[in-house]
Amino acid sequence: MEAFTAFHTLRTGKHDVPQHIADAHAVYAEAADAAIMRLHNSQHMHGAYSHYATLAIGDTTDYLKPFALAVYEHYANEWGVPYAWVIALPGFVKFDAAGSYLQIDEKDTFRFDEDGNASEATYAAFIEGKESGLHDDEDFLFAREDMAKSITSAIADSLKEMLNENDMTLDEWKKQNDGSEDWSFPA
């Protein structure tokens, strides 16, 4: 993980959001504002806009996530590192009419929860860095949250069972999987 720490040090600071992503966010924000206004002006007569306004006024971090992921992917490609390395960096994506950017903070490279468990992004950075040949560390040196390990294990077991039943390898499944399978853990 020394390579990741060195990468973090080099990338600390402010990085512009690509214009096409900032423009897409601006269109979404304008549409969300319009949906809220339509609901406000008509809710006493009908509820046709309630679903759209609910999406617009929900947890703002939810609607920002796809835009933030697009920014992370852009910088992963630009910097030639695994996607998870950018996601794991301490910082945030800021969308603003005056200028949108990715801010990478100087604080600790690795993120931990209040119980001392490493974030899943930190663990993903370890795995993807190893798969990419950026480090050869054998063991992840930090604890992971028990629930995260349980969920990952349950999904891995289900996938292994499905692969065995269909006489497939993981690589074959990845190549033929069109995204229609839902491998999320039931809530």
Buried (B, 14 or more C-beta within 10 A) or exposed (E): BEBBEEBBEEBBEEBEBBEEBBEBBBEBBEEBEBBBEBBEEEEEEEEEBBEBBEEBBEEEEEBBEEBBBBBBBBBBEEBEBBBBBBBBBBBEBBBEEEEBBBBBEEEEBBBBEEEEBBBBBBBBBBEBBBEBEBBEBEEBEBBBBEEBBEBBEEEEEEBEEEBEEEEBEEEEBEEEEEEEEEEEEEE
